[in-house]
Amino acid sequence: MFVQELAPLAGSLGLSALVAALPLATVLVLLGVVRMKAHQAGLIGLAVALIVAVTIFGMPIGQAISSGFQGAAFGLFPIMWIVVNALWIYRITVRTGHFDVLRRSFGRVSDDPRIQALIIAFCFGALMEALAGFGAPVAISSVMLVALGFTPVRAAVVALVANTAPVAFGAMGTPVVTLAQVTGLPLDTVSSIVGRQTPILALFVPLLLVFIVDGRRGLRETWLPALVCGVAFGVVQFAAANYVSAQLADIGAALAGAAALVALPAARKPAREEVRTAVLTGVATETLDRPEDRGEVVRAYLPYGLIIVIFSIGQLPPVKRLLDAATWKFDWPALSVANSAGKPVSGNTFSVPFLSTGGTLVLVAGVLTAVFLRVRARDAVREWGGTVHELRFAILTVTSVLALAYVMNLSGQATTIGYFIAGAGAGLAFLSPVLGWFGVAVSGSDTSANALFGALQVTAAHQAGLSPELLAAANSSGGVLGKMISPQNLSIACAAAMLPGEEGTLLRKVLPWSVGLLFVMCLIVVAQASFLSGMLP
């Protein structure tokens, strides 16, 4: 059994943490500075992680390689499984022409691209995050915005930045449920505190989106719809997380935000042509005047309605138990790791949830979509194969980045960095969201970051005399802001928006927003730990 060591380099936690950060730093520098393609940067970062794991942290070569294969397997299933099937549904609707119907339908709510960004990326994306998560919201929002005429880069940036406020309660509340499980804290308490942090972000994000779409003019002309949308989203997310259910927080918030936009007269005002010309690449406005058959409109919305219904049914306790029963759990070959306390880590085992994973549920929705839209089985299969081919480099990127993350986690590199940050004492309230942010940047998942650092946040909070519930929640709330710079999500956005090899471009555009919003979250947690402690339940 390999036992992780916290300070393997000269007994210094600081030096060990510095070296442990090399794999992630390598990927970010290669993407953002060298402008290397993401799959190449991911593979080089993986090589660095393996070298550090073996030479500095003393992990046996066989176990280090095995941990990388486990990460790659997780990248394929369930992560890319859900992305492939979500984009497959999109390709089916494009083939049948129903995506154009959906696009025109959204366009009729408002022809203003700034409002369209709020409806699609923020509200509809949040609904997809609530039901599926794991990259699907970024993928679907990006392709919809491109179809409406947004430039691919702008569409991808908007989709990435929008995918923040709902992440902590995404995939039917999986991140906060995981956080409660690994920390031993009550789910209601953790959900309540996260529900008093991320709704504050929801006030800023819509304003930020209209600024990204149209600069100061967008902010000046559409601040009211953006603010109303953010307030409606935030209020319902707060209420659901505190008084209803963590699993329903994002569904209610997404629907509330969309309803507020539709109900607000200012959001339905026609956009001036100069705005559309400046923002869009040229979708012909006359297509919005085409009469639409009501049945075709229903069929255009049908795939997403099926996703909502299927995921909702899948969360019913008897159905969920039945789906969970079809899970294969086994000891991962050639892997036996214990943490620094000598206890076996959860990564020694691997689970394959064949039916309960979001990708399988989306696949079912895709099959039903093909049936209802009268797509021949041969054509549907051909579209699925085409989707895999289209995502081949994204699949390589995601598997290499997840392999890197697993090597860092199982060798102890990520834990060393976590303990180093946790040693900040009184400054821990400010740095606790940074730890979650780092975890999501590495893994691409708020759930994974909570599993990795949740218990550590609680231990550090006890040592620093701070609220363990607050710092555990801060891990999740800070983590949502690392989602947009995760190489995994950047790759998904590039694949969806047809931007092959442009992950570095997106990273440079979203990094300032990620860091800026993270700073805001750090200030919120510091305030809640001191003079605004009355905000806590």
Disulfide bonds with the S-S distance in Angstrom:
none
